[in-house]
Amino acid sequence: MHIKNVLAIALLCSRGALTADEGGGSCWTWASGSAAYNGAANYGSKGSASAAQTPGARTLHTSWTTPDGKVYVFGGLGIGANPAAGTGALNDVWLYSGGDGTWSWIAGQSTLHSGGVYSGAASAEPGARYEASSWADGSGRLWLFGGRNGTLACYNDLWRFDPPTRVWVNIGGNSAAVVVGSADAGLWPGRNVPSSLPAGYPLPRAAAASWLGSNGDAWLFGGIAGGFMFADLWRFRASTNEWTFVSGTPGANTPGSYSSNTPPSRFAAASWADRHGALYLFAGYVAVSAREYTAGNDLWRFSAGNWTVLSGTSGPLVATHAGTLNVASPLNQPEVRANPAVWSGGDTGSTVYMFGGAVPDDAYTLGYAAYNDLWAFDTDQLLWTWLNGNTDGSVNAVGIYGTRGQAAAGSHPSGRTGAAAGGISNGTAAFVFGGLGVGGVKNPLRNFELNIENDLWLLSKCPPEPVAATGDPPPGSSDTLAAVLGGALGGGGGLLIIVVLLIVVVVFVVRRQRRQQQRQDAALAADELQLTNGLVSGHAGC
């Protein structure tokens, strides 16, 4: 048995002792964009990809991933082609191709606050907006609902984008953004809507939760418009292009009932669907009274026509517990937050990942507390696992960018909220793009408009560590063994020390067997010298 094989096995075993940066064997790669905030855009020519093209910094944008592994990003609140114009609502569409790692601007305008075009098959496009709801269907078509523009007016229009033709189609809804007032918010959606709005459609809103169900139907819950938060659940059926009101509490800013499994009004929540068709709703800004809301971390599930509260049985605030890194536990619970990035992934289809998010916090000069923690939620076992990043109240972490394009266990994005994310490569990797965060250099004087990012991060399995040992040490040599022991003891790793001791035992056994074989060979040398020489040389290479 080769000593180098023993060392290789030991190194592989030692990979089980993962650090927080490794996140269960996953590493972050800074793929593109700026490590500083307010990264500028380079639009180039529409429809042509190049290494120089990149979207400008933005937050609260929309993203989709398609079965072929492509990433699409729409709009948001950010920087257009002219940085001097500041920040505003966008309606540009960008494509990121993971194969060659390039961005391309494929639709929409490069200017801020562009209006929508609702007629004309070739020129139709949604107006600039942020906090829109979205989903991608099984055919790879991308859907967009609602959101708000630069004047804080909200939309309830529904759009579909076809990636092969790069054409938008307006499905329905109001052709202008609407400021929802108290009279409108008091009317129950779908039963008694203002005459200026189409019947049978959800009221205009932003930051509503959205899902794609297992049967191809899309779902929409809650959101906010004009300071009014909703708790209504809607279903959209693409085969008929019809919305259907399913359930909810009439009016706005309703606190719901945890004892009777009625979710409160909320917006900026995380949402995902499991492989069995159940819909999940987590955290966000949650109504606690008609005039007050708070960031929560309660978890709800909608299945078989009913809501069930899974955590937070007495209200939206649940005791937090990160637990042990990479270890699932029923005690684990992420902290309160809004606008985290969420995506599905994993080989079994039961795992959902969540990154970052933030809550307003007057204790921070940035005005919010932004997380950079990475969590996994198992929809079969209903268990959370902390995988990566800072937790237990640690916020506004500076990003460690490393070398662009190279995965490293020590690299990670900064704390941020309002980022776009999605699973790619059949769920074995993921991306996180932009958001409102800290970047690579913390500046406590930055305000809301000075914190937006345009960096793109990829999350995938860590590259294998190189095996340093290349051959057997000579008999009696202690230099290699002393170096290994010295490194283990100097690093203070208990598991590594145990592994090294196992190596010592294996080395002793191998050498003892070798000496016994050499004595046997010597006894045969007189009668079979040539054969003995062959056996000795052959044994030395084992």
N, C-alpha and C positions, 0 to 999 in steps of 0.2 A: 504493500500500500504506500503510495507516494505521500510524503509530508506535505507537498503542495496541495494535494487533494484534501487532506485533513484541514489545512488552513482555509481552503475555500469553503468547506462545510461549516467551519466555525464562523467565518464572516457572514455566511448566509443566515446562520442561526442568530447571530448578534443583531441582524436587521429587525428581529422581532421587538427589540427595545427601541421603539420609535420616539423621537423627540416631537415637541409641539410643532416645530417647523416642517417636519416630514409629513404630518397629517395622514397617518395610515398608509405611508408609502407614496403619497401624492406630493408633487412639487409644482410650484408656480413658475411660470415663464413670462417675463415681460416681452411681449411680441411686437408691439408698435406703439406709436404715440409718444407724448412728452412725459418726462418724470416731474415736470413742473406744472402748476395749475395754469388755467387759461391757455391751453395749447391751441395754436392757430390751425385753421383748416387749409388744406391744399386741394381744391376741387379738380383741377386739371380739366380734361375734356370729358363731357358726359358720355358714359358708356365705355370708356377705355380705361383699363387698369394699368397702374404703374406703381413702382415702389415708392414714388414721391407722394402719391395721393394719400390723404388721411382726413377723416372727419375732424371738425373742430370740437373743442371741449363742450360737453353738454351733460345735462342731467334730466331725469324724469322722461327719458326717451323710451321708445318702443323697440322691441327686437323680436325676431323669429329665427328659428333654425329649421332647415328643411331636411328631408331624408337623405339628400346627397351630401350633407355635411356643410352646407353654406350658411352663412350668417347674414341676416338682413337687419339694418337699423333704420328707424324712421324718426325724424323730427326731434322733439324735446325742447328744452330751454337751454340755449347755448350760443355759440359764436358762429357766424356765417363767414362768407368770403371776405368781408371787410371788418377786421378786428376793431377798427375805430368806431364802428357803430355800436359796440358794446354787446350785450346779450339780449336775446329775445327768442320768440317762438320760431321754430323751424319746420319745414315740411320736406326736407331732402331725404332721399333714400340711398343708402350705402350698402354695398355688397362686400363682404369679406370672404375670400376664398382661402380656406386653410391649406390647400395644396401648395400654392406658391406664396402664401402669406401676404397678399396684396389687397388693398382697398380699391374700390371703384365707385364713383358717383354715378348712379344709374337712373334716377328720376327725381322730380321735385326741383325746387329752386335753391340757389345759393344765397339768397337774401333773407333777411328777417321779416317776419310777419306777413308772409305771402298769403293772399286770399285763395279760397278754394275755387275750383272750376267744376261745375256740376253737369255740364253738358258737353257733348263732343266726345266721341269714342276715343280719339287719340290724345286729346289734350286734357281730359278730366283728371283731377287730382284733389285730394283733401287739402284744406287750408292748414296753415302752420298751427301747431298745437303741442301740448305736452300733457302728461298724465292720462294718456288714452289707454283704453283696454284693448287687448288683442288676443288672437289665437291663430294657429296654423292648422289647417285641416289635413286629412289623410292623403289628399291629392297634391299637397305642397302649396296650396293657395294660402295667402296671408290675409287676415281679416283685421279691421281696425274700427273701433267704436268710440265715439265721444271724445273726451278730453277738453282742455280749455286753451284759449288763445292768449295773446299778450295783454288783453284788457280784462282778463279773468272771466270773460263770458264763456259759457260751456256749450258743447255740441251734443247732439244725439244722433248724428248721421252715422251710417254704417257703410264701410268701404271694403272692397276686395281687390287685392293686388295679385296679378298673375306673373310669377317670376320669369317664365320663358319669354313672354311678350313684353314684360315690363310696363304693363298698362294697368291703370286704376279703373275700377268700375264702381259707380255709386249705386248702392243697393236701395237706399231709402233714408228717411229721416229728414230733419229740418236742414235747409240749405244755408242757414246762418246761425252763428253762435248766439245764445240767449243768456241774459242775466236772469237767473231764477230768483224771484222775489218771494216774500212770505205768502202771498196769495197762491202762487203756483205750488210752493212746497207743501202747503196744506192740502192740496188736491191729491187724491190717491192715483198713482200712475196706472194707466190702462183702463180706468173706469171713468175718470172725469178729468180730462187734460185741458189746458188752455186751447182756445180755438186757433191760436197761432201755431200750434204744434200738431203733428200728425197723430191721429188716434192709433192705439195699438202699439206704440213705441214707448220704451222707457223714457222718463224725463231726461233732459240734458244733464250731464254730470261728468265729473273727472274722478280719477283714482278709484274706479270701481274694480272689484275683484272679478276675474274672468277665468273660465276653464273651457276645455274641450272634453266632452264626455266620451265614454267608450263607444257609443253608438253614432258618433259624429255630430250630435247636438252641441251647441255652445251654450254656456251659462254665464249670467252676469248677476253680481250681488253688490248692493250698496253704492258707495261713492259719495261725492260732495258737490254741491252747487250753491253758490251764493251764501255760504255759511250754513247750509242745511245738509245734514247727513242722512242717508237713506239706509233702509234695512230690507229692501224688496229683492226678491229672487226672480229672475227672468230666464226663459229658455228661448234660444233662436234655432230654428230648423232651416238649414240651408236648402233643402230640397224644395221648400215652398216659400223661402224668404220671409218667414213669419216669426214675429215675436209672440211669446205667450207668458203672461204673468202667472207665476207658480205659487208664491207664498210671500208673506212679509207682514209687517205691522204698519197700518195706515199712518200717514204723516211723516214727519221728519224728526231727527234727534231723539229717537226712542231708545230708552235704556235696555229694552228687552227683558227677558226673564231667564235667569240661569236655572232656576228650579223647574221651569216648564219647558226647557230646551228651546228658547226663542232667542236667537242672537240679536244683540243690540245693533243700532246703526253704526256704521264705521266706514272709513276710507283708508287708502294706502296700506292695505293688508296684504299678506302673502297668501297665495292660493295655488293649489295643485290638485290633480286628480290621480287616483290610484288605478291599477290595472283592472280592477273589478268595477270601475265606474263611479265610485264614491268621490265626492268633492270635499276638499278640506279648506278651511279658512283659519288663518293664524295671525294674531297680533293686529297691528295697525292702530289708527286713532279711533277710539271707541267711545260712544256716547255713554255718559253716566247719569245725565239728567237732560232736560230740555235745553239747558243753557251751558252745559259743561261737558268736556270730553277729556280723555286721558290716553296716553299710549298704553297698550295692553300687551299681554303675551298669552292670552287664552287661545285654545284650540277647539275648533268645531268641525263636525263631519255631517254632510248631507248625503243620505243614502235611503233608497226605497221611499222617497217622498217625505222624509222627516229629518230634522236637525237633531244632533246629539252633541252636547258639550263634553269634550274628552279631558280637558284640563282647564281649571278656572271655574269650578262648580259654584263658587260664591261670588264671582265677579271677574273683571278683566285682568286683575293683577294676581299673578301666580308666583309663589316663592321660587327664586332662581337657584339653579345648581348646575355647575358645569360638569362635575364629576371627574372621573379619570379619563385622560386623553385616550381616545380610540376604544373606549369601553361603554357599551350601551347599558342603560339602567333606567328603571321606571322612576327613579328620583331625579334624573337629568331634566333640566328645563332652561331653555334660552331666556335671556333677559328681555324686558319690554322693548319694543322697537316698531318702527314704521318704515315702509319702502325698502325692505330687504330685497336682495336678488335671489330668485328661487329657480331651480331647474330639476328635471328628472334625469336619472341616470342609473348606472349599475347593470350588472349582468342579469339579475333576477327581475328587474322591472319594478321592484318594490321600494326602491330607495329614492328619496328626494333630498336635494342639497339646498342649503340656505347660507348666503354670505352677506354679512354686514347689515346695514340699516342704521337708523338713528332715531333719537328722540330729542326734542328741545330741552335745553338745560341752561339755566341762567348762570350756573357756576362756571361755564366755559365762555371765553371771550368770542369764540366762533358762533355762539348762540345755539349749539347743538352738541350732542355727544354721539360720535360716529364710531361704529364697531368695524373690526376687520376679522371677526371670528367666522369660522366655517363649521357648519353643523350638518349632520345627516339624520334624516328621519325615516325609520322603517315603517311603511304603511301596513305591513302584515303584523308586526309585533307591537306597533304603536310606541316605539322607543326612540328617544333622541340620543345622539352620540356627538360629543364635541371632538372635532377632527383637527382643528388648526386655528391659529390666531390668538389674539388676546381675549380674555373673558373675565368674568367676576368684577365688572365695573371698570376695567381698563379700556379707555376710549381714545379716539383721535390718534391712533398709532401712525407714525410716519412710514411710508412705503420703503421697502428694501428692494431696489430695482435690479441690482446685479448687472450682468452683461445681457444686452438685448439679444433675444433669440436663444438663450441658454438656460435650461432648467437647472435650478439649484435649490437645495433643501433650505437655505437661509433666505431666499427671496420671498416676498409676499407683498400684496397690494396694501395701500394705506387704508385706514378706516374711511368708510364712505357710505352714502345712502343714495337712492335713486339711480343706481347703476343698472345696466342691462346685462342679462346673463342667459345662458342656455347650454344644454348638453349637445355635444358633437361626437363624431366617431362612434356612433351607435351607443352613446351613453358612457363610453370609457374615458372621455375627456370633456372639458367644459371651457367656456370663455366668460370673462367679465369685462365689460367695457364702460368707461366713463363713470359719471356720477358726481356727486357733490362730496368732496373729501379733502384730504390733507396733502396728498401727493408725496413727493420725496423730500420736501423741505417744509417744516412747520412754521407758519407765520401767524401769530395770535392776533394780528390786526386785520386779517382778512374778513370781509363780510360775505353775505350770501352770494353776491355776483362775482366774487373773486376766488371762489373755491372749486370751480368746475374743472373736471379732468377729461382728457381724451386718450388715456392710456388703455391699451388692450392687453389683458392677461389671459394666459391659457393654463389650465390645470390638468395635469396628467400624471401618470405613474413616474416616480423618480427614476432617473437612469441608474443602472447597476453600478455599484462601487467597484473600482479596479481591485483585483487580487494581487497583492504585491509579491508574494512568494512565488518563485519560479523553479525551484528544484530542491533536492535533499541537501541538508547541511552535511558536511563531512563528519564521519564518526568521531565523537569526542569533542566536537566543536560546540561551544556554548554561546557564541556571539549572537546568533539569530534568536535563540530562545531568550537570552537576556534582553535583547531589544524588544521582543514582543511583551515580555513581562514588565519591562520598564514602562512601555507605552500604556499598558493596561492599568498599572498601579498609578501612574502619573495622571491618567484621565479620571480615576476615581470611580470607574464603572464596575459595579458588583457583578453584573451578568458577564461582562467581558473577562473578569478575573476567573470566574468559574470555567468559562470556555477555554481560557489559556491553560488552566490546570488540567482540563481534559486532554488538551493537546500534549501536555507533558507526559501524561499516562500513556497515550497512544504512541508517542515517540519512543518511550521506554520499551513498550511491548514489541514494537517493530524492530528495534535494535537487538533485543534479546533473541527474537526469532532469527534475525540475520546471523547472529553469532553462532547459534545452534546449527544453522544450515552450513555455515562455513566449516565447523568442526566435522560435520558429516562428509562434506566434500573432500576435506583433507584425508579422511580415512579411505576414501575410494581412489585417491590420486595415484597410488602405486599401480593399480590394475587398469584404471581407465583414465589415464592422464588427459587424453584429447577430449574425451567426453566431459571429464570434470571441468576442464577449462571452459568448454561451451556452456556447462551449467552455471558456472560462476559468473561468466559475462552476462548470461541471460538473466540471472537473479538480480544482478546489480542494476538492471534497468526496470525492475518491477515497481 
